[in-house]
């Protein structure tokens, strides 16, 4: 079992290739996945009206992207809630992710824009998760910390769930640290969100 887990970790590291392929071990009972559903997107200040579309918000789904224009810019204090659904467009089928050894959630922000120059301004992002399967005004969000990609290899932010055993949804909120004014790239630019360990939370993780 230990060898299998080590092999899974290696496969995950190799999977961050910029392609549209799914993770190779996605059929395992305990699997890592890219989020595949946007529950809601609240654009922040300074974003143009063209950024307020469902199609634009879905740029955060799937594998890491090469450039900022392929990613979801949150805007100044904008936020997005994402998760992994078992059935497409059915939020009630959201799968829970569980706490494991090491990092539990990984977020990617690209380094550059269309011209492939490393010119992105690394904004801070606040990470939250909720243990509520159904989101409402009463939903309790657990704050996991404030992060940025400064100095990180491959611009991959690794987040630990600390003492929280499981979650259903992840919320990314721009922390407003380095706002780019009047730009379609204002705020943190979310390229991908990876949930390391999908599990079954109805009974053992209450």
N, C-alpha and C positions, 0 to 999 in steps of 0.2 A: 504493500500500500504506500509506504514511504517513497519507494522508487517511482511509483506511478504519479505521486503528487509532485515530485521533483521534475519529472518529465513534463507534466502539465504546465508547471511554472516556466520551463524553457520554451514550450510551444507558445505560451502567451507572449513572452518577450519577442519571439520571432514574428508574431502575428501583427505587430504594429507597422506593417508595410502599407503604403498608401494605395489601397486597392478596394474593390467593392466585395471582396470575399469575406464570408463569415468566419468566425473563429473555428479552427479545425476540430476542437473538442466540444462543440456546442451541444452534442447529444448526451454528454455525461450527466449523471444525476446532479452532481455538484459542478456547475459549469460557469464559465465566464462569458459575458455577453456585452455587446454594445447596446445602449438604450435604443429602443425602436419606436417610442411614442412620446409626443409632446402633449402633456396634460393641459398646460396653459403657458402663455408668453405675455408678459407685461413689459412692453418696450420702455426703456428709460429715456431721459431727456437727450436732446441733440441728434437723435436719429431722424432721418427723412421719413416721410409718410410711406414710401415704398418699402420700408423695412417692417411694416406692421402686418405682413401677410402670413398665412399659414405655411405657404411654401417656403418663405424665408426662415421661419422658426424651425422648420424641419432640417435645416442645415446642420443642426447639432447632432442629428442621428447618424448612425453608421460609423465606419472607421475614421481615424484621424485624417484631416484634409491637409493639403500642402500649403494653402494660402488663406489669408484672412477673408477674402471675398467669397470663399467657399464655406465659410463658417458663420455661426450666428453671433452677431455683435449685439450685446445686451443693452447698450446705451447707458447713460448716467443713472445708476441705481435701478436699472432694469433687472428683471428676473425671469427665469424659465424653470418650469417643473417638468421633469422627465422621468420615465420609467421603462420597464421591459414588460411588454404584453405577450401573453401566450397566444391570444387571438387578436388579429389586427382590428383596430378601431373599437375594441371592447375593453374600456378601462377597468371593468370588474374582473378581467382576467389577468390583472397585473401580478407579476411574480415577485416574491420577496427576495431580498438579498441578505446574507447573513454575515456576521462577524467571524473573521478567521485570523490566521497568523499573518502579521505584516499588514500591508495596505489592503483596503477593502474597495475603494473607489478610485478611479483614475480619470483625470480630466486633461484634455489636450487643448493647447492654444498655439496656433501657427506662429512662425517667426516673421513672416513676410506677407506682402501684398502681391498683386499680379506680376510685378516686375521681378519677383524672386530675390529681392534684396532684403537682408535682415534688418528691417526698419520698423518692426512693430513696437508700439509702446506697451510695456508689460503692466497692465492694470491689475489691481487686486480683485479677488472674487471671494465672496463668503459662501461657504458650503453648509447646507442643511439637509437633514433627512427626517422623514416622519414614519412612525410605526402604524399610522392610520392607513388603511386600505382605501377608504373613501375620503376624499378631501372636501372639507367644508370650512366655514368661518371659524369653527371650533378646533380645527386641526392643530395639534401640537407639533412644533418643529424643533428639532434638536440641532443646535449649532455645533459644527465640527471644526470650525476654524476659518481663518482668513489666509488666503494663499496667493502667490503669483509664480510665474515661471522663471524669474530671474535666477540665473545660474543653474537651471535644471537641464539635464541631458535630455535631448529630444523634446523639450517643452512639455513634459508629462508630469502633472501634479499628482502625487500619491497621497491619498487621504485615509487615515485610520478611523474606524468607528468608535474607538476608545472602549467604553464599557456598555455601549448600546448593542444589544444582541442581534437586532434585525431591523430592516426598514423596507418600505414599499416604494417610496418616491424620493427623488433627489431634487433639491432646489439650489440653483446657482443664482446668486445675486451680486451684481456689480457693486464694488465697495466705493466707487467714486474717487479713487486715489489719483488717477492721471487721466482726466477727461480730455478727449479730443473733440473740440467744438465743431458743430455743424458738419458732421461727417457720418457716412454710412457705417464707419468702423468705430464709432464712439463706444466706449465701455469695453468690458472684457469680451474677448472673442472666443466662444466655445465651439471647438471643432468636433469633439467626441467625448462621450462619457462611457467608461467601462465599469461594469459591476463584476467584481472578481468571483463571487461565489453565490450563485442562485441556489436557494434551498426551499424547504417546506416549513412554513412558519405557523401553521394553524394550531399545532399542539406543542411541539418541543421548545418553541421560542417565545413563550408568552411572558 
